[in-house]
Amino acid sequence: MTGYWVSVVTEDWKFRMVVGRKGNFGGVPLNADGRRAANAWDPKEAASCKPYGAAAVMREPGRLHITWDNDATLKVETDAGAQTRLFHFGAGPPPAGQPTLQGDSAAEWEYATTGRGQPRKGDLKVVTTHLMPGYLRTNGVPYSGNAVLTEYYDRLTGPNGDEWLVVTTQVDDPQYLTMPFVTSTHFKMLRDATGWDPQPCAGK
């Protein structure tokens, strides 16, 4: 998974590439409290950091840089919002201090059963908690600090040899959602760092 990746936006273009209008939360299973919070959104907050929290940052169009921070920690940097996520394998460090945009992420490899002589296959599972409240979309569609984010990272090779990373994301948030909010986001591997240009988000 290490290297540079670029998002390929083939779905939800109008929600991912531009800031949606206030009250446009189609496709997100908001409950009454969630709808009230979304309808109370101030467009001035479109430039805030809330759309770049862990529950939504992988949906932001842009590039990723994935490296190993140490033997037990995978680091994912995003140029959208200049965010850094750390995926801790094993026990990992306990949550410390106040919740953060990227929260605390526990990672593990999940392996599928394969036939004798076949290469071992599987995916990376990441569960993130201890989050600050944020936005599922840039137009104020909310998730709360009680949200639990579960992600599955699958690396695939296309027929032409291109390498792909598919990130399946599930947000569970009983405060604002009636059911889990699930998305699938696609990234294509790049040869090098060309185009890598992290842009920080504004405010908090």
N, C-alpha and C positions, 0 to 999 in steps of 0.2 A: 504493500500500500504506500510505501514511501515514494516521494517525488512530488511533482507539480501536476495539478489537475485543474480543468476548467469546466464550469457548469454548462450543460447543454439544456437550454430551456425549450422544452417541447410541449409543456402543459402549464396551465395556470399563468399564461403569459401576462394577462392584464393585471394579475395580482402581484406578480414577481418583478416585472420590468418597470412598472409605473406605480405611483401612489394612488390607490383607489379612492373613490369618493367616500365621504362619511356615510356610515350606515350600510355599506356594501360588504356584507360578510357571508355571502352565499357560499355554501359548501362546508362551512364550519359549524359543527353541531353545538351552537351556543344555547345555554339555558336563559331564563329571564334575566338573571343578574349579568350574564355575559353580554346580552343584547343591550342592556342599559349602559354598561361600561363602554361598549363599542359606540353607541350613539352619543355618548358624552365626550368622545375624543375631540381634542382641539387640533386642527390641522397644523398649528405651529409646532406640534410635537413630532411632525414627520421627520425632522432632522435630528431627533434625539437618538440615544443608543438603544432604546427599548426594542426595536425590531432586530437587534443583533444579538439577543440572548440565545442561549443554547437551543431553545425550542424552535427557533426560526432561522438562525444564521445560515444553516446549510441550504435554505431555500433562496437566500440572497444570490443574485447573479454575480459571478466573479470566479476567482481562483482560490485553490487551496494549496498549501505547502505542508506535506506530511513528513515528519522525521521522528526518530527515536530520541527522546529527551534523556533517557537512561534505559537500562535493561528492562525496567518494569513500567515505563511510562511512554506512551505514544503521544506526540504533540501534533496538533492540527492547527495551523495558522490560516486565517482567512484574510484576503485582501479587502473584502467588504467589511467595513467597520474596524479593520485592523484588530481582530479578536484572536485570542489564543485559547485553545481548549487542550486540557491534559487528561488523557485516558489512563487510569491507574489499574494495573493488573495486580492480582493478589489482594492482600489486605488493604494496601494503599494507605495514604495518610488520612486521619480522621478529619471531618469537617471542622474548620477553624473560623472563628470570627463571624462576621455578618454574611448573609447570602450574597452571591455575586451573579453577574450576568451569565457566566458560564457554569456556575454551580460546581458540584463535585461529581466526577464521573468514574464509575467502577466498570472495568472492562474484562471480558473473558472471551476465549475462542470457543466456538461451538462447532463440532465436527459431525459430518454426515457419514452414515454407513456406506462404504463402497465395496466393490467386489475385490476378490483376491488379485493382487498385482496391479490394482488401480491406484492412482495417486489419491492421497487423503484430501478431502474437500470439506469446506465449512465456511463460516462467516464470523465476523467480529460482532459481539453483542456489547452495547454500552448502555448503562442505566445512569441517568443524571438526576440528582436531587439538590436541595439546598440552593434553590434558584431565587433571584430577585424577580418580582413581577415584570412581565414584558409583553410584547406584541407578537402574535402569530403572523400578522400581516402589517405592512407599514401604515395602514389606515386605522390603527388603534384596536384591531380585533385582539382581545386580551387573553393572556394566561396568567394565573396567579402564582404566588410564592409556594403554593401547595402542589403545583404541577410536578408530575413525574414523567421524565422523558426516557423512552426506550428506543434505541436505534440498532439497526442491523446493517453492517457494511459488507457487501459482496463484491469481489473483484472478478470481472469476466473478460474473456478475450473474444472479440468479434471475428467474423469469418475472414475479414481482411487483415487481421492481426492487431487492430486497435485495441487498447486496453481501456476498460470501463470500470467505474466504481459506482455501484447502485446503493444508495442510502435510503433505507426504509425507516420512517420515523413515526412513532406513536406517542402522542401527548395525552396523558390521563390527568384530568383536572376537574374534580367534582365541584369545585367552586364556580366554574364558568362553563363547563361542557356537560352535555347530556350523555355523551358517549366518547370513546377515544377518537382523537383526530389523527388520521393516518395519511401520510404522503409518501411518495417515492421520488427521489431526486437523483439525476444522472450526471456523472462527471466523466470527462474523457482525459486520459493521461497526455501530458505535454512532454516534449523532448527536453526542455530546459526551462529556465526562469524567465524567458522572454515574455513580456507583458505583466510580470508580477509587479504590482504597484499598490501596496496597502494604503487605504484611505481611512483615517480614523472617523468614527462617528462623532456627533456633536452632543455635548451635554450628557445627561444621565437619564 
